[in-house]
Amino acid sequence: MGSTFEEDFQRGLRLGIKFREQLIIAPAWTDSNALTATGNATVTIPVYKRANFSLGTIDNYLHDPPPGFKKNSFQMIMGLNYTLR
């Protein structure tokens, strides 16, 4: 038995720049060692007309991982997006 708690935040900044942040925590109520958490943040910057540049991070945490695995993983992502109409 467990729950999922989620928080999502979006904000439009100057010049069409967008910021998005999300945090998800999932504790298990029957096992106090079972906890997972994920957080990510992304900034999207318009480059030219329908083209956007994105830069973001993803962080995953597992409180009680299997042997041989780390508790935390961190990634940085970068991308170029083009929107079709």
KOLPAMI-986997 format. One record per residue (C-alpha): y, z, x; residue in one letter. Coordinates in Angstrom, 1 decimal. Example, Ala and Ser with C-alpha at 12.3 -4.5 7.8 and 13.67 -1.06 7.14 Angstrom:
REM residues 2
{Y:-4.5; Z:7.8; X:12.3; residu:A}
{Y:-1.1; Z:7.1; X:13.7; residu:S}
//
This chain:
REM residues 85
{Y:0.0; Z:0.0; X:0.0; residu:M}
{Y:3.4; Z:-0.9; X:1.4; residu:G}
{Y:6.9; Z:-2.1; X:0.7; residu:S}
{Y:9.3; Z:-4.8; X:1.9; residu:T}
{Y:13.0; Z:-4.0; X:2.4; residu:F}
{Y:15.2; Z:-7.0; X:3.0; residu:E}
{Y:18.9; Z:-7.5; X:3.8; residu:E}
{Y:20.6; Z:-10.9; X:3.9; residu:D}
{Y:24.2; Z:-11.6; X:4.9; residu:F}
{Y:26.1; Z:-14.9; X:4.9; residu:Q}
{Y:29.7; Z:-15.5; X:5.9; residu:R}
{Y:31.8; Z:-18.6; X:6.1; residu:G}
{Y:34.3; Z:-18.6; X:9.0; residu:L}
{Y:37.2; Z:-20.8; X:10.0; residu:R}
{Y:36.7; Z:-24.5; X:10.6; residu:L}
{Y:33.5; Z:-24.6; X:8.5; residu:G}
{Y:31.5; Z:-22.4; X:10.9; residu:I}
{Y:28.8; Z:-20.4; X:9.0; residu:K}
{Y:27.1; Z:-17.2; X:10.1; residu:F}
{Y:23.8; Z:-15.9; X:8.6; residu:R}
{Y:21.9; Z:-12.7; X:9.4; residu:E}
{Y:18.7; Z:-11.4; X:7.9; residu:Q}
{Y:16.6; Z:-8.3; X:8.4; residu:L}
{Y:13.2; Z:-7.5; X:6.9; residu:I}
{Y:11.3; Z:-4.3; X:7.3; residu:I}
{Y:7.8; Z:-3.8; X:5.9; residu:A}
{Y:6.4; Z:-0.3; X:6.3; residu:P}
{Y:2.9; Z:0.7; X:5.1; residu:A}
{Y:2.8; Z:3.9; X:3.1; residu:W}
{Y:-1.0; Z:4.5; X:3.7; residu:T}
{Y:-0.8; Z:4.1; X:7.5; residu:D}
{Y:2.2; Z:5.6; X:9.3; residu:S}
{Y:1.5; Z:3.4; X:12.4; residu:N}
{Y:1.8; Z:0.1; X:10.5; residu:A}
{Y:5.3; Z:-1.1; X:10.5; residu:L}
{Y:6.7; Z:-4.6; X:11.0; residu:T}
{Y:10.3; Z:-5.7; X:11.3; residu:A}
{Y:11.9; Z:-9.1; X:11.7; residu:T}
{Y:15.6; Z:-9.9; X:12.3; residu:G}
{Y:17.4; Z:-13.2; X:12.8; residu:N}
{Y:20.9; Z:-14.4; X:13.1; residu:A}
{Y:22.2; Z:-18.0; X:13.1; residu:T}
{Y:25.6; Z:-19.6; X:13.7; residu:V}
{Y:26.1; Z:-23.1; X:12.4; residu:T}
{Y:29.0; Z:-25.1; X:13.8; residu:I}
{Y:30.1; Z:-28.5; X:12.4; residu:P}
{Y:30.3; Z:-31.1; X:15.1; residu:V}
{Y:31.0; Z:-34.5; X:13.5; residu:Y}
{Y:31.1; Z:-35.3; X:9.8; residu:K}
{Y:27.5; Z:-34.4; X:8.6; residu:R}
{Y:26.2; Z:-33.3; X:12.0; residu:A}
{Y:25.9; Z:-29.6; X:12.8; residu:N}
{Y:25.0; Z:-27.5; X:15.9; residu:F}
{Y:23.0; Z:-24.3; X:15.3; residu:S}
{Y:22.4; Z:-21.4; X:17.7; residu:L}
{Y:20.3; Z:-18.5; X:16.7; residu:G}
{Y:18.0; Z:-15.6; X:17.6; residu:T}
{Y:14.8; Z:-14.3; X:16.1; residu:I}
{Y:13.4; Z:-10.8; X:16.9; residu:D}
{Y:9.9; Z:-9.7; X:15.7; residu:N}
{Y:8.6; Z:-6.1; X:16.1; residu:Y}
{Y:5.1; Z:-4.9; X:15.4; residu:L}
{Y:4.7; Z:-1.1; X:15.8; residu:H}
{Y:0.9; Z:-1.0; X:16.4; residu:D}
{Y:-0.1; Z:-4.4; X:17.9; residu:P}
{Y:-3.7; Z:-5.2; X:18.8; residu:P}
{Y:-4.7; Z:-4.6; X:22.5; residu:P}
{Y:-3.2; Z:-7.2; X:24.8; residu:G}
{Y:-0.2; Z:-8.0; X:22.7; residu:F}
{Y:3.4; Z:-6.8; X:23.1; residu:K}
{Y:5.3; Z:-4.8; X:20.4; residu:K}
{Y:8.3; Z:-7.1; X:20.5; residu:N}
{Y:9.0; Z:-10.8; X:20.7; residu:S}
{Y:12.4; Z:-12.3; X:21.1; residu:F}
{Y:13.3; Z:-16.0; X:20.8; residu:Q}
{Y:16.5; Z:-18.0; X:21.0; residu:M}
{Y:16.7; Z:-21.2; X:19.2; residu:I}
{Y:19.2; Z:-24.1; X:19.4; residu:M}
{Y:19.3; Z:-27.2; X:17.2; residu:G}
{Y:21.2; Z:-30.2; X:16.1; residu:L}
{Y:21.1; Z:-30.9; X:12.3; residu:N}
{Y:22.1; Z:-34.1; X:10.4; residu:Y}
{Y:22.5; Z:-33.9; X:6.6; residu:T}
{Y:21.5; Z:-36.9; X:4.5; residu:L}
{Y:23.3; Z:-37.6; X:1.2; residu:R}
//
